[in-house]
Amino acid sequence: MDLPRLCGQLLCVGFEGTSAPPELLARVARGEVGSVVLFRPNVEGPGQVAGVVGALRRAAPADQPLLVAVDQEGGLVQRIRAPATEWPDMMSVGEADDLARSRAVGQAIGVELGLLGVGWNFAPVLDVHTNPQNPVIGRRAFGTHPETVSRHALAFWEGLRAAGVHGCGKHYPGHGETNLDSHHHLPRMEGSSERLASVELVPFKAAIAAGAEALMSAHVLYPALDPDNPATLSRVFATTWLRERLGFHGVLVSDDLGMAAVADRWSIEELVVEAVAAGVDHLIVRGPLERQQQAFEHLLRTAGQDPAFRASVTRSAERVAALKAAGCGPWPASPAEVDAVFPIAAHRILAASFGPSSPAGPSASPVTRY
């Protein structure tokens, strides 16, 4: 694979509007984009999403298919809403303590995403909600204890897989104890390495043991292990712990590199190079277009000049290719067929079986920013 296409596989990009821009389709066709992520402003309804996803996936080269991703967790963070099913928050799912229903929720979400051609769900949340004042996790988590999170998040993940959709556990190595939201600030986790191993890392260890295909990094600083770099930019976390100690072989995805925790401190050029050098494989650059182009061009330039960095790019591109070889999700049905399917009565009954979700509390802020 030539260098531009290698570098392109490391990028996950967003776009503006409710149709695929011609320039994005051209980049996809050249292999300069590895995946595309949808956010709420891209969504009008299921049929429209299926049309957009179909256009994006058809543009990709046959030997370099495109993954389309979305955050469809349930609760506050679900990009695709009615007439698609609106799911309870995952704390409600975990509190029901019924693994069969947790799996059924994951499978139902996967079925709905598959109808739209979306093959990658940036879920489940593996964070343990240990801090009641946490402003960003809250009821997005499956529970307040590591074992509860592990059991129900993995059941949900099994359901996604049964529907032919990849999952992505987040936010490694844990965002549940922080006092700040990494969308706006750089959070610090002051606990010891022993605390991290016995609480935050437990669901990630369980996911890796179960064959996790992808994890997402947190823009969180853990001074006890790396006083200088948040996990996304830390070789200690992305390589020494994740690859060497925990034995993870899948794709490590960065959280969005436009979040203030990192974007206010490093340029996009610094971020993409430092993240890949640390061990991150796939870089979310939601936008704008100029920033995406800067990221791609700097990856390309650095890989062309630095053999060690090019080797890192090649390894990461190989991991992304392996994920795609395992499947990019079902092809979307036609927009008219999709609109005829929704709403899905059985899924609405399942969602309602958990009762009304509890008040979101401090974690209500994500609804305004996604």
RODO-2510 file (C-alpha; in nm, 4 decimals, decimal comma):
residues 370
     n   res          X          Y          Z
     1     m     0,0000     0,0000     0,0000
     2     d     0,1383     0,3433    -0,0878
     3     l     0,2100     0,5953     0,1857
     4     p    -0,0939     0,8240     0,1356
     5     r    -0,3288     0,5291     0,1661
     6     l    -0,1406     0,3980     0,4696
     7     c    -0,1739     0,7340     0,6436
     8     g    -0,5352     0,7694     0,5370
     9     q    -0,6313     0,4483     0,7182
    10     l    -0,5341     0,6121     1,0461
    11     l    -0,7954     0,8878     1,0118
    12     c    -1,1580     0,8899     1,1238
    13     v    -1,3267     1,2094     1,0082
    14     g    -1,6577     1,3872     1,0439
    15     f    -1,8326     1,6270     0,8095
    16     e    -2,0902     1,9041     0,8067
    17     g    -2,4440     1,8649     0,6809
    18     t    -2,6827     1,5813     0,6059
    19     s    -2,5279     1,4580     0,2811
    20     a    -2,1788     1,3367     0,1994
    21     p    -1,9715     1,6308     0,0655
    22     p    -1,8085     1,5714    -0,2758
    23     e    -1,4619     1,6467    -0,1376
    24     l    -1,5099     1,3796     0,1308
    25     l    -1,6245     1,1250    -0,1261
    26     a    -1,3121     1,2074    -0,3294
    27     r    -1,0852     1,1533    -0,0277
    28     v    -1,2597     0,8249     0,0494
    29     a    -1,2109     0,7162    -0,3139
    30     r    -0,8369     0,7914    -0,2894
    31     g    -0,8072     0,5862     0,0283
    32     e    -0,7191     0,8923     0,2367
    33     v    -0,9893     0,8250     0,4974
    34     g    -1,0110     0,5123     0,7109
    35     s    -1,3531     0,5705     0,8617
    36     v    -1,6239     0,8351     0,8854
    37     v    -1,8108     0,9135     1,2070
    38     l    -2,1654     1,0499     1,2165
    39     f    -2,2854     1,3039     1,4708
    40     r    -2,6297     1,4469     1,5442
    41     p    -2,6007     1,7307     1,2886
    42     n    -2,5541     1,4659     1,0179
    43     v    -2,8818     1,2926     1,1029
    44     e    -3,2327     1,3753     0,9830
    45     g    -3,3813     1,0270     0,9938
    46     p    -3,3037     0,6594     0,9291
    47     g    -3,3645     0,6625     0,5535
    48     q    -3,1514     0,9721     0,5057
    49     v    -2,8690     0,8165     0,7101
    50     a    -2,8853     0,4981     0,5033
    51     g    -2,8516     0,7077     0,1869
    52     v    -2,5484     0,8956     0,3216
    53     v    -2,3804     0,5787     0,4443
    54     g    -2,4433     0,4042     0,1136
    55     a    -2,2847     0,6912    -0,0794
    56     l    -1,9801     0,6932     0,1483
    57     r    -1,9249     0,3190     0,1366
    58     r    -1,9747     0,2934    -0,2401
    59     a    -1,7051     0,5587    -0,2893
    60     a    -1,4372     0,3495    -0,1181
    61     p    -1,1898     0,1387    -0,3190
    62     a    -1,2731    -0,2307    -0,3296
    63     d    -0,9453    -0,3201    -0,1592
    64     q    -0,9877    -0,0541     0,1111
    65     p    -1,3503    -0,0544     0,2303
    66     l    -1,4847     0,2188     0,4547
    67     l    -1,6152     0,1809     0,8068
    68     v    -1,8893     0,4210     0,9129
    69     a    -1,9086     0,4785     1,2871
    70     v    -2,1430     0,6404     1,5349
    71     d    -2,1817     0,6862     1,9119
    72     q    -2,5014     0,4940     1,9801
    73     e    -2,4653     0,4221     2,3508
    74     g    -2,8216     0,4810     2,4677
    75     g    -2,9399     0,7497     2,7066
    76     l    -2,8013     1,0962     2,6360
    77     v    -2,5461     0,9783     2,3819
    78     q    -2,7318     0,8305     2,0856
    79     r    -2,6966     1,0127     1,7582
    80     i    -2,9807     0,8382     1,5751
    81     r    -3,3157     0,8905     1,7431
    82     a    -3,6865     0,8514     1,6705
    83     p    -3,8272     0,6931     1,4649
    84     a    -3,5280     0,4717     1,5476
    85     t    -3,5540     0,3331     1,8989
    86     e    -3,4550     0,5669     2,1809
    87     w    -3,2759     0,3558     2,4400
    88     p    -3,2465     0,4040     2,8146
    89     d    -2,9151     0,5021     2,9667
    90     m    -2,6856     0,2091     3,0350
    91     m    -2,6969     0,2610     3,4122
    92     s    -3,0646     0,1605     3,3899
    93     v    -2,9640    -0,1445     3,1865
    94     g    -2,6967    -0,2425     3,4396
    95     e    -2,9317    -0,1848     3,7337
    96     a    -3,1802    -0,4329     3,5850
    97     d    -2,9040    -0,6933     3,6269
    98     d    -3,0345    -0,9165     3,3481
    99     l    -2,7502    -1,0205     3,1178
   100     a    -2,9884    -1,1572     2,8563
   101     r    -3,1602    -0,8198     2,8290
   102     s    -2,8257    -0,6353     2,8226
   103     r    -2,7247    -0,8540     2,5300
   104     a    -3,0628    -0,8003     2,3648
   105     v    -3,0180    -0,4219     2,3869
   106     g    -2,6778    -0,4460     2,2187
   107     q    -2,8158    -0,6725     1,9475
   108     a    -3,1178    -0,4492     1,8843
   109     i    -2,8955    -0,1414     1,8540
   110     g    -2,6705    -0,3398     1,6204
   111     v    -2,9645    -0,4473     1,4049
   112     e    -3,0813    -0,0875     1,3675
   113     l    -2,7308     0,0353     1,2841
   114     g    -2,6882    -0,2512     1,0384
   115     l    -3,0039    -0,1493     0,8526
   116     l    -2,8352     0,1887     0,7996
   117     g    -2,5013     0,0361     0,6956
   118     v    -2,3224     0,1624     1,0088
   119     g    -2,0666    -0,1041     1,0979
   120     w    -1,8945     0,0424     1,4035
   121     n    -2,0520     0,1588     1,7266
   122     f    -1,8302     0,3617     1,9595
   123     a    -1,9787     0,1761     2,2563
   124     p    -1,9999     0,0267     2,5143
   125     v    -1,8794     0,2600     2,7870
   126     l    -1,6392     0,0637     3,0102
   127     d    -1,5893     0,3441     3,2612
   128     v    -1,6822     0,2714     3,6232
   129     h    -1,8953     0,5551     3,7608
   130     t    -1,7275     0,5988     4,0998
   131     n    -1,7493     0,9793     4,1310
   132     p    -2,1053     1,1148     4,1705
   133     q    -1,9808     1,4584     4,0605
   134     n    -1,8298     1,3326     3,7357
   135     p    -1,9665     1,5735     3,4722
   136     v    -1,9349     1,3529     3,1637
   137     i    -1,9817     0,9817     3,2468
   138     g    -2,2634     0,9539     3,4984
   139     r    -2,5429     0,7261     3,3826
   140     r    -2,3626     0,6499     3,0592
   141     a    -2,1794     0,3834     3,2644
   142     f    -2,3302     0,0400     3,3294
   143     g    -2,2639     0,0716     3,7002
   144     t    -2,0609     0,1888     3,9948
   145     h    -1,8687    -0,1359     4,0472
   146     p    -1,6100    -0,2850     3,8076
   147     e    -1,7702    -0,6286     3,8015
   148     t    -2,1145    -0,4917     3,7143
   149     v    -1,9699    -0,2828     3,4325
   150     s    -1,7692    -0,5770     3,3016
   151     r    -2,0612    -0,8203     3,2933
   152     h    -2,3198    -0,5949     3,1351
   153     a    -2,0928    -0,4042     2,8974
   154     l    -1,9593    -0,7323     2,7571
   155     a    -2,3111    -0,8734     2,7206
   156     f    -2,4073    -0,5575     2,5284
   157     w    -2,0938    -0,5995     2,3135
   158     e    -2,1834    -0,9615     2,2382
   159     g    -2,5187    -0,8367     2,1124
   160     l    -2,3569    -0,5846     1,8787
   161     r    -2,1366    -0,8576     1,7350
   162     a    -2,4329    -1,0896     1,6866
   163     a    -2,5814    -0,8187     1,4637
   164     g    -2,2601    -0,7887     1,2607
   165     v    -2,1497    -0,4553     1,4104
   166     h    -1,8138    -0,3839     1,5752
   167     g    -1,7980    -0,2331     1,9217
   168     c    -1,5389    -0,0019     2,0728
   169     g    -1,4950     0,0038     2,4505
   170     k    -1,4262     0,3450     2,6027
   171     h    -1,2602     0,5452     2,7607
   172     y    -0,9318     0,3642     2,8324
   173     p    -0,7913     0,3504     3,0964
   174     g    -1,0973     0,4947     3,2746
   175     h    -1,2807     0,8279     3,2962
   176     g    -1,5278     0,7518     3,5765
   177     e    -1,3452     0,9066     3,8719
   178     t    -1,2623     1,2450     3,7176
   179     n    -1,4033     1,5827     3,8264
   180     l    -1,3723     1,7495     3,4865
   181     d    -1,5092     1,6875     3,1376
   182     s    -1,2358     1,6340     2,8773
   183     h    -1,4496     1,8072     2,6150
   184     h    -1,3740     2,1299     2,8009
   185     h    -1,0750     2,0689     3,0320
   186     l    -0,7858     1,8273     3,0875
   187     p    -0,9004     1,6015     3,3741
   188     r    -0,6546     1,4507     3,6211
   189     m    -0,6997     1,1140     3,7857
   190     e    -0,4990     1,1299     4,1087
   191     g    -0,5292     0,7654     4,2123
   192     s    -0,2428     0,5212     4,2408
   193     s    -0,1514     0,2520     3,9912
   194     e    -0,2950    -0,0013     4,2366
   195     r    -0,6300     0,1788     4,2371
   196     l    -0,6262     0,1964     3,8576
   197     a    -0,5581    -0,1771     3,8294
   198     s    -0,8236    -0,2781     4,0826
   199     v    -1,1061    -0,0506     3,9630
   200     e    -1,0757     0,1403     3,6343
   201     l    -0,8888    -0,1246     3,4373
   202     v    -1,1044    -0,4210     3,5402
   203     p    -1,3662    -0,3823     3,2595
   204     f    -1,0912    -0,3183     3,0036
   205     k    -0,9089    -0,6342     3,1110
   206     a    -1,2328    -0,8298     3,0778
   207     a    -1,2970    -0,6851     2,7317
   208     i    -0,9457    -0,7708     2,6151
   209     a    -0,9817    -1,1258     2,7489
   210     a    -1,3069    -1,1520     2,5508
   211     g    -1,1292    -1,0501     2,2287
   212     a    -1,2103    -0,6780     2,2118
   213     e    -1,1620    -0,5553     1,8563
   214     a    -1,1310    -0,1856     1,9460
   215     l    -1,0867     0,0453     2,2438
   216     m    -1,0978     0,4246     2,2672
   217     s    -0,8461     0,6263     2,4665
   218     a    -0,9296     0,8941     2,7237
   219     h    -0,7874     1,2451     2,7196
   220     v    -0,7150     1,2115     3,0911
   221     l    -0,3897     1,2689     3,2803
   222     y    -0,2814     1,0006     3,5302
   223     p     0,0208     1,1604     3,7045
   224     a     0,1094     0,8489     3,9040
   225     l     0,2060     0,6756     3,5784
   226     d     0,2708     0,9576     3,3314
   227     p     0,2820     1,3118     3,4739
   228     d     0,3220     1,4790     3,1350
   229     n     0,0879     1,3151     2,8844
   230     p    -0,2828     1,2288     2,8848
   231     a    -0,3507     0,8650     2,7998
   232     t    -0,4084     0,9393     2,4295
   233     l    -0,0524     1,0721     2,3997
   234     s     0,1115     0,8406     2,6520
   235     r     0,3309     0,5515     2,5455
   236     v     0,3040     0,4251     2,9018
   237     f    -0,0699     0,3707     2,8567
   238     a    -0,1034     0,3057     2,4835
   239     t     0,1868     0,0635     2,4530
   240     t     0,3497    -0,0450     2,7801
   241     w     0,0276    -0,1132     2,9660
   242     l    -0,2243    -0,1804     2,6902
   243     r    -0,0174    -0,3843     2,4463
   244     e     0,2560    -0,5328     2,6617
   245     r     0,0888    -0,5867     2,9998
   246     l    -0,2767    -0,6324     2,9079
   247     g    -0,2166    -0,8067     2,5747
   248     f    -0,4510    -0,5988     2,3588
   249     h    -0,4179    -0,6754     1,9860
   250     g    -0,7023    -0,4680     1,8420
   251     v    -0,7407    -0,1102     1,7215
   252     l    -0,6809     0,1714     1,9694
   253     v    -0,8888     0,4743     1,8682
   254     s    -0,8282     0,8225     2,0029
   255     d    -1,1162     1,0180     2,1442
   256     d    -1,1882     1,3238     1,9287
   257     l    -0,8695     1,5263     1,8891
   258     g    -1,0789     1,8429     1,8746
   259     m    -1,1703     1,8172     2,2432
   260     a    -1,0319     2,0992     2,4546
   261     a    -0,8363     1,8654     2,6836
   262     v    -0,5849     1,8163     2,4032
   263     a    -0,6713     2,0721     2,1332
   264     d    -0,6055     2,3647     2,3695
   265     r    -0,2552     2,2358     2,4460
   266     w    -0,1201     2,0788     2,1277
   267     s    -0,1569     2,1591     1,7581
   268     i    -0,3270     1,9030     1,5364
   269     e     0,0122     1,8269     1,3796
   270     e     0,1603     1,7529     1,7215
   271     l    -0,1423     1,5521     1,8287
   272     v    -0,1495     1,3093     1,5376
   273     v     0,2230     1,2390     1,5482
   274     e     0,2452     1,2092     1,9270
   275     a    -0,0617     0,9852     1,9446
   276     v     0,0659     0,7462     1,6755
   277     a     0,4142     0,7416     1,8297
   278     a     0,2539     0,6540     2,1641
   279     g     0,0664     0,3602     2,0098
   280     v    -0,2742     0,4924     1,8968
   281     d    -0,3921     0,3403     1,5670
   282     h    -0,6911     0,5480     1,4584
   283     l    -0,7357     0,9221     1,5078
   284     i    -1,0738     1,0938     1,5309
   285     v    -1,0594     1,4375     1,3707
   286     r    -1,4223     1,5426     1,3561
   287     g    -1,3438     1,8667     1,1753
   288     p    -1,3178     2,1185     1,0332
   289     l    -1,1918     2,0167     0,6890
   290     e    -0,8776     2,2306     0,7163
   291     r    -0,7803     2,0517     1,0363
   292     q    -0,8379     1,7113     0,8768
   293     q    -0,6143     1,8095     0,5859
   294     q    -0,3428     1,9323     0,8236
   295     a    -0,3580     1,6027     1,0108
   296     f    -0,3297     1,3951     0,6928
   297     e    -0,0506     1,6039     0,5429
   298     h     0,1549     1,5982     0,8623
   299     l     0,1166     1,2224     0,9004
   300     l     0,2268     1,1838     0,5397
   301     r     0,5224     1,4198     0,5753
   302     t     0,6461     1,2675     0,9019
   303     a     0,6108     0,9101     0,7763
   304     g     0,8050     1,0055     0,4635
   305     q     1,0915     1,1485     0,6673
   306     d     1,1091     0,9142     0,9680
   307     p     1,1425     0,5376     0,9087
   308     a     1,0494     0,4541     1,2689
   309     f     0,7327     0,6606     1,2443
   310     r     0,6477     0,5020     0,9099
   311     a     0,6789     0,1606     1,0774
   312     s     0,4291     0,2747     1,3421
   313     v     0,1910     0,3993     1,0725
   314     t     0,2200     0,0675     0,8895
   315     r     0,1428    -0,1340     1,2037
   316     s    -0,1587     0,0804     1,2796
   317     a    -0,2876     0,0626     0,9217
   318     e    -0,2563    -0,3163     0,9374
   319     r    -0,4672    -0,3268     1,2537
   320     v    -0,7331    -0,1082     1,0925
   321     a    -0,7279    -0,3299     0,7817
   322     a    -0,7758    -0,6389     1,0000
   323     l    -1,0787    -0,4789     1,1655
   324     k    -1,2284    -0,4053     0,8246
   325     a    -1,1501    -0,7552     0,7005
   326     a    -1,3625    -0,8846     0,9877
   327     g    -1,6517    -0,6835     0,8440
   328     c    -1,7722    -0,3296     0,7798
   329     g    -2,1317    -0,4080     0,8710
   330     p    -2,4255    -0,4983     0,6496
   331     w    -2,4837    -0,2881     0,3397
   332     p    -2,7618    -0,0380     0,4002
   333     a    -3,1054    -0,1014     0,2665
   334     s    -3,2516     0,1659     0,0373
   335     p    -3,3769     0,4807     0,2119
   336     a    -3,7378     0,3928     0,1305
   337     e    -3,6965     0,0383     0,2662
   338     v    -3,5319     0,1705     0,5814
   339     d    -3,8047     0,4253     0,6460
   340     a    -4,0644     0,1505     0,6033
   341     v    -3,8996    -0,0588     0,8772
   342     f    -3,8922     0,2025     1,1528
   343     p    -4,0147     0,2169     1,4223
   344     i    -3,9464    -0,1422     1,5280
   345     a    -4,2131    -0,2397     1,7792
   346     a    -4,0162    -0,5182     1,9495
   347     h    -3,7245    -0,2829     2,0116
   348     r    -3,9498    -0,0173     2,1621
   349     i    -4,0973    -0,2775     2,3958
   350     l    -3,7478    -0,3846     2,4999
   351     a    -3,6414    -0,0249     2,5641
   352     a    -3,9552     0,0425     2,7686
   353     s    -3,8959    -0,2697     2,9799
   354     f    -3,6282    -0,0852     3,1780
   355     g    -3,8741     0,1826     3,2886
   356     p    -3,8036     0,5541     3,2744
   357     s    -3,4370     0,6457     3,3074
   358     s    -3,3309     0,8161     3,6278
   359     p    -3,2379     1,1851     3,6157
   360     a    -2,9079     1,2313     3,4374
   361     g    -2,7549     1,4539     3,7031
   362     p    -2,4135     1,6074     3,6287
   363     s    -2,3718     1,4040     3,3096
   364     a    -2,6556     1,5925     3,1378
   365     s    -2,4092     1,8197     2,9600
   366     p    -2,3347     1,5812     2,6675
   367     v    -2,6828     1,6352     2,5221
   368     t    -2,5922     1,9903     2,4231
   369     r    -2,2581     1,9241     2,2638
   370     y    -2,3063     1,6142     2,0515
***
